[in-house]
Amino acid sequence: MLRLEKRPSPSRFWQIATPILAVVLTMIAGGIMFALLGKNPVEAIRTIFWDPLFNPQYAAYSRPQLLVKAGPLILIAVGLSLGFRAGIWNIGAEGQYIMGAIFGAGVGLALYPVETRWVFPLMILAGIFGGWLWAMIPAILKTRFRTNEILVSLLLVYVAQNILASMSLGLMRNPEGGGFPGSRNLSQIPSMQNLELIPGTGLHWGIVAAIIVTIAAYIMLQRHILGFQIKLAGQAPRAARFAGVSPERLTLLCMGISGGLAGMAGLFEVTGPAGQISIDFNTGYGFTAIIVAFLGRLNPLGILLAGLLMALTYIGGELASFILGLPSAAIQAFQGMLLFFLLAVDLLTNFRIRFGTKKEAV
């Protein structure tokens, strides 16, 4: 018989090995799924993971897109990871991402057609504020009324989606757009452009912000008292209370940081790749970032690599859909498998698998 035996302490080997094993198992299970759909599994996996980077026919377009897709995932995931480490579960980053885009774009459209270099920084601050404000709703409800932040933050995603649709059809609709839903194209307004900093690389201010945030979060977790409090609250909540850590303050802080970073990601997306507020602006980055956070082991540097990997599945998935005719639902299921296998094999970090029955004490 198989049984699980608790390890005296978490295995450092499996902490590093489980993300790699999860990726391998995802490829195997994904290959089986693609075969059942009548596609060549080897060709499908190669198209997703290899062709976007190394096939000359597609790499020129795909490589810059890798950074474009990874930027918002990394920004959101780093913010979420701080709360997850402290046992604070913000599942509504998608809504905070949307509200950051709406607030940031709203400031830019309100100032249109003003041409000054201060417009874009003001939009960034507004985007951060929008995400922060939306995250404060579940945070305050949790600290004051003991509500479940998972449910509240998740339900607020659907509220944000309805606000997005309302803005696209009403207040923010382009008056010169012929009645079509959606705002002005912000990426074509000089004072509101999130420009590519190095042509042909996909590097824009959102990527720069993601790198800075990753480094800052890593230093904070390793060197700052706040990082110690976050880790202590997640690993030993009672010890954290004895050490003087306020759960309410930590909840407000972690939710605020994750919401602000999600809002920033939304602003950079609406002024860059997306270009405008539209009904279908949100693309699921807030939910996918949860996978990225756990795939990166809630470590900022790990999240940086996990964000690039998940971005590769986005780009490769689009390529596989176009070339092989794979349905988009299959690609989404493939990405979901990654989190499933990661959570499954993560069991090995704290438990050993043993065969046979446990010997009874004499």
QUIFEN-V410734 format. One record per backbone hydrogen bond with DSSP energy under -0.5 kcal/mol. NH is the residue of the N-H (numbers start at 0). CO is the residue of the C=O. If there is no record, write none. Layout:
# QUIFEN-V410734
nh;co
NH;CO
NH;CO
This chain:
# QUIFEN-V410734
nh;co
2;353
4;351
6;349
10;348
14;10
15;11
15;12
16;12
17;13
19;15
20;16
21;17
22;18
23;19
24;20
25;21
26;22
27;23
28;24
29;25
30;26
31;27
32;28
33;29
34;30
35;31
36;32
37;34
38;33
40;38
43;39
44;40
45;41
46;42
47;43
48;44
49;45
50;45
51;46
52;49
53;49
54;50
55;53
57;54
58;54
59;55
60;57
61;57
62;58
64;60
65;61
65;62
66;62
66;63
67;63
68;64
69;65
70;66
71;67
72;68
73;69
74;70
75;71
76;72
77;73
78;74
79;75
80;76
81;77
82;78
83;79
84;80
85;81
86;83
87;82
88;86
89;87
90;88
94;91
95;91
96;92
97;93
98;94
99;95
100;96
101;97
102;98
103;99
104;100
105;101
106;102
107;103
108;104
109;105
110;106
111;107
113;110
115;113
118;115
120;116
121;117
122;118
123;119
124;120
125;121
126;122
127;123
128;124
129;125
130;126
131;127
132;128
133;129
134;130
135;131
136;132
137;133
138;134
139;135
140;136
141;137
142;138
143;139
144;140
145;141
146;140
148;146
151;147
152;148
153;149
154;150
155;151
156;152
156;153
157;153
157;154
158;154
159;155
160;156
161;157
162;158
163;159
164;160
165;161
166;162
167;163
168;164
169;165
171;166
172;169
173;181
176;173
179;176
181;167
182;276
185;183
185;274
186;274
187;184
188;185
189;187
191;188
192;189
193;270
194;192
196;194
196;202
197;202
200;197
202;197
203;201
204;194
206;203
207;203
208;204
209;205
210;206
211;207
212;208
213;209
214;210
215;211
216;212
217;213
218;214
219;215
220;216
221;217
222;218
223;218
223;219
226;219
227;223
228;224
229;225
230;226
231;227
232;228
233;229
234;230
235;231
239;235
240;236
241;237
242;238
243;240
244;239
246;244
249;245
250;246
251;247
252;248
253;249
254;250
255;251
256;252
257;253
258;254
259;255
260;256
261;257
262;258
263;259
264;260
265;261
266;262
267;263
268;264
269;265
270;266
271;268
273;268
274;268
277;275
280;277
287;283
288;284
289;286
290;286
290;287
291;287
292;288
293;289
294;290
295;291
296;293
297;292
298;295
302;298
303;299
304;300
305;301
306;302
307;303
308;304
309;305
310;306
311;307
312;308
313;309
314;310
315;311
316;312
317;313
318;314
319;315
320;316
321;317
322;318
323;319
324;319
324;320
325;319
329;326
330;326
331;327
332;328
333;329
334;330
335;331
336;332
337;333
337;334
338;334
339;335
340;336
341;337
342;338
343;339
344;340
345;341
346;343
347;344
348;345
349;345
349;346
350;346
351;4
353;2
353;351
355;0
